[in-house]
Amino acid sequence: MNIPAPPTAVTPATADPTAIPSPVTQAPSVRELFLGFLGLGMTAFGGALPLARRMIVEKRRWITSAEFTDLLGLCQFLPGGNIINLSVALGMRFHGWRGALASILGLIAAPSAVVIVLGSIYQHFQNDAHVKHLFAGLAAAAAGLLIQMAWKVSWPLRKSLALGGVAVACFIAIAVLRVPLVLTMLVMTPISIYATWRVSQ
């Protein structure tokens, strides 16, 4: 996957106002990629993408907000988990296969250990009412994080009525009409590419 190198600065006129309007920092090392995604994996409880954006764009400033949106769009189009795809793509961008390996290992190391331990504990207490309430609360918190993420990612599309319409159409097709995701992608992806091409003309 050939992903272009990051720019040296964020243009204030096009930057996301919800992000920190400062220049993109120097490309991260393999060690920084591992530690960054390790911290993300240890803190992302049910909502990795919003925290990933905060870590990558706002805190460490490895890429810009617009680049994150583009990269996330690519990762959502590919099979597999979005955050897994994102870690691999970002690692590949900076350090090839070594960066991709460091990013994904950092991301899954802590959660894998925690899931193994909690999975064995959950088998003994899964029917307890307090445990059920706990998971219901976690689901609500995760939904809130995803809504916040959707708002920040959709912000760069505000200047294009066509691209905003594509985003709304995808939401209606999947969330309201319950159209299968694969069918929605097959129909809306060519439309969104054409709309983007028309906007850039």
C-alpha positions as CSV (number, residue, x, y, z in Angstrom):
1,M,0.0,0.0,0.0
2,N,1.6,3.2,-1.1
3,I,0.4,6.1,1.0
4,P,1.9,9.5,0.4
5,A,4.1,11.1,3.0
6,P,2.6,13.6,5.4
7,P,2.8,17.4,4.7
8,T,4.9,19.7,6.8
9,A,2.1,22.0,8.0
10,V,-1.7,22.3,8.3
11,T,-3.3,25.0,6.2
12,P,-5.3,27.2,8.6
13,A,-8.0,27.8,6.0
14,T,-8.8,24.1,5.6
15,A,-7.9,22.8,9.0
16,D,-10.5,21.2,11.3
17,P,-11.4,23.9,13.9
18,T,-12.0,21.1,16.5
19,A,-8.3,20.0,16.1
20,I,-5.2,21.7,17.3
21,P,-4.2,24.1,14.5
22,S,-0.4,23.5,14.8
23,P,2.0,22.0,12.3
24,V,2.3,18.3,11.8
25,T,5.3,17.1,13.9
26,Q,8.2,15.0,12.6
27,A,7.3,11.5,11.4
28,P,7.1,9.0,14.4
29,S,9.7,6.3,14.9
30,V,8.8,2.6,15.0
31,R,9.1,2.8,18.8
32,E,6.8,5.8,18.9
33,L,4.2,4.0,16.8
34,F,4.3,1.0,19.1
35,L,4.0,3.0,22.3
36,G,1.3,5.3,20.8
37,F,-0.9,2.4,19.8
38,L,0.0,0.5,23.0
39,G,-1.4,3.4,25.0
40,L,-4.4,3.5,22.7
41,G,-5.1,-0.2,23.2
42,M,-4.9,0.3,27.0
43,T,-7.4,3.2,27.1
44,A,-9.8,2.6,24.3
45,F,-12.7,0.9,26.1
46,G,-15.4,0.3,23.5
47,G,-14.6,3.4,21.3
48,A,-11.1,3.1,19.8
49,L,-11.7,5.3,16.8
50,P,-12.5,8.6,18.6
51,L,-9.5,8.1,20.9
52,A,-7.4,7.1,17.9
53,R,-8.2,10.4,16.2
54,R,-7.4,12.3,19.3
55,M,-4.1,10.5,19.8
56,I,-3.0,10.7,16.1
57,V,-4.3,14.1,15.0
58,E,-4.7,16.2,18.1
59,K,-2.1,14.9,20.6
60,R,0.8,13.6,18.6
61,R,0.0,15.4,15.3
62,W,1.3,12.7,13.1
63,I,-1.2,13.6,10.3
64,T,-3.8,16.3,9.7
65,S,-7.5,16.0,10.4
66,A,-8.3,15.9,6.6
67,E,-5.7,13.1,6.1
68,F,-7.2,11.1,9.0
69,T,-10.6,11.4,7.4
70,D,-9.2,10.1,4.1
71,L,-7.3,7.3,5.7
72,L,-10.3,6.2,7.8
73,G,-12.5,6.2,4.6
74,L,-10.0,3.8,3.0
75,C,-9.9,1.6,6.1
76,Q,-13.7,1.4,6.3
77,F,-13.8,0.3,2.7
78,L,-11.3,-2.6,3.4
79,P,-12.4,-5.8,5.1
80,G,-11.6,-6.1,8.8
81,G,-11.8,-3.9,11.8
82,N,-11.4,-0.2,11.1
83,I,-9.0,0.5,13.9
84,I,-6.9,-2.5,12.9
85,N,-6.8,-1.3,9.3
86,L,-5.9,2.2,10.5
87,S,-3.0,1.1,12.6
88,V,-1.6,-1.0,9.8
89,A,-2.1,1.8,7.2
90,L,-0.5,4.4,9.4
91,G,2.5,2.2,10.3
92,M,3.0,1.4,6.6
93,R,2.9,5.1,5.7
94,F,5.8,6.0,7.9
95,H,8.0,2.8,8.1
96,G,6.7,0.1,5.8
97,W,6.1,-3.3,7.2
98,R,8.1,-2.6,10.3
99,G,5.8,0.3,11.2
100,A,2.7,-1.7,10.4
101,L,3.9,-4.6,12.6
102,A,4.8,-2.2,15.5
103,S,1.5,-0.4,15.3
104,I,-0.7,-3.5,15.3
105,L,1.3,-5.3,18.0
106,G,1.0,-2.2,20.2
107,L,-2.7,-2.0,19.6
108,I,-3.6,-5.6,20.4
109,A,-1.0,-6.4,23.1
110,A,-2.8,-5.1,26.2
111,P,-6.4,-5.8,25.0
112,S,-5.5,-9.4,24.2
113,A,-4.2,-10.0,27.7
114,V,-7.1,-8.3,29.3
115,V,-9.7,-10.1,27.2
116,I,-8.2,-13.5,28.1
117,V,-8.3,-12.7,31.8
118,L,-11.8,-11.1,31.8
119,G,-13.2,-13.8,29.5
120,S,-12.4,-16.5,32.1
121,I,-13.9,-14.4,34.9
122,Y,-17.0,-13.5,32.8
123,Q,-17.9,-17.2,32.4
124,H,-18.5,-17.4,36.1
125,F,-20.5,-14.2,36.5
126,Q,-22.3,-13.6,33.2
127,N,-25.8,-14.2,34.6
128,D,-25.3,-11.7,37.5
129,A,-27.7,-8.6,37.2
130,H,-24.9,-6.2,38.1
131,V,-22.7,-7.5,35.3
132,K,-25.5,-7.0,32.8
133,H,-26.0,-3.4,33.9
134,L,-22.3,-2.8,33.6
135,F,-22.2,-3.9,30.0
136,A,-25.3,-1.9,29.2
137,G,-23.5,1.2,30.6
138,L,-20.4,0.5,28.6
139,A,-22.5,0.1,25.4
140,A,-24.1,3.6,26.0
141,A,-20.7,5.2,26.6
142,A,-19.3,3.6,23.4
143,A,-22.3,4.9,21.4
144,G,-21.6,8.4,22.7
145,L,-17.9,8.2,21.6
146,L,-18.9,7.0,18.1
147,I,-21.4,10.0,17.8
148,Q,-18.6,12.4,18.7
149,M,-16.3,10.7,16.2
150,A,-18.8,10.9,13.5
151,W,-19.2,14.7,14.0
152,K,-15.5,15.3,13.9
153,V,-14.9,13.1,10.8
154,S,-17.9,14.7,8.9
155,W,-16.7,18.2,9.6
156,P,-14.3,18.4,6.6
157,L,-17.3,17.5,4.3
158,R,-19.3,20.6,5.3
159,K,-18.1,22.7,2.3
160,S,-19.4,20.2,-0.2
161,L,-23.1,19.6,-0.5
162,A,-22.6,16.6,-2.8
163,L,-20.2,14.8,-0.4
164,G,-22.4,15.6,2.6
165,G,-25.4,14.2,0.7
166,V,-23.5,11.0,0.1
167,A,-22.7,10.7,3.8
168,V,-26.4,11.2,4.7
169,A,-27.5,8.7,2.1
170,C,-25.2,6.1,3.5
171,F,-26.4,6.7,7.0
172,I,-30.1,6.4,5.9
173,A,-29.4,3.3,3.9
174,I,-27.6,1.5,6.7
175,A,-29.2,2.8,9.9
176,V,-32.8,3.4,8.7
177,L,-33.5,1.2,5.7
178,R,-31.2,-1.6,7.0
179,V,-29.6,-2.1,3.6
180,P,-26.7,-4.6,3.9
181,L,-23.3,-2.9,4.3
182,V,-21.7,-4.6,1.3
183,L,-24.5,-3.6,-1.0
184,T,-24.4,0.0,0.3
185,M,-20.7,0.2,-0.3
186,L,-21.0,-1.2,-3.8
187,V,-23.5,1.4,-4.8
188,M,-22.3,4.4,-2.8
189,T,-18.5,4.1,-3.3
190,P,-18.6,4.8,-7.1
191,I,-21.0,7.7,-6.4
192,S,-18.8,9.2,-3.7
193,I,-15.7,8.9,-6.0
194,Y,-17.5,10.6,-8.8
195,A,-18.8,13.3,-6.4
196,T,-15.3,13.9,-5.1
197,W,-14.0,14.2,-8.7
198,R,-16.6,16.7,-9.6
199,V,-15.9,18.8,-6.5
200,S,-12.2,18.9,-7.3
201,Q,-12.8,20.1,-10.9
